């Protein structure tokens, strides 16, 4: 009986930690539900494709010691609290970075909009290198 409980607990833990990976249409719909401007959706989808491969639990360590978190790859040097004693953050979004790794993209969307309001799409190298002045994803069939 205890082996069964352990197996169930391990499976539950795996399911909880499993990331959500969007396709372009499900992402566009989710972003629109979060209040993103419809006209900007192709840019946001392109950005997310190139920053996180549309995965909610993506984490990237940068050469400067900072980390990018979640769907939008929001940097912990400026925007969120990584909760590590060795890292300092201005935490402009007033959130824990771990909140950016959940399948519920509400917190990540709110923070991404704040980054965008301050810096535009140029805040993201994935957008600059792969989307700026390039063909954006076609969302017409979404």
Secondary structure, 3 states (H helix, E strand, C coil): CHHHHHHHHHHHHHHHHCCCECCHHHHHHHHHHCCCCHHHHHHHHHHHHHHHCCECCCEEECCCCCEEECCCCEECCCCCECCCCCCCCCCCCCCEHHHHHCCCCHHHHHHHHHHHHHHHHHHCHHHHHHCCCCCCCCCCCC
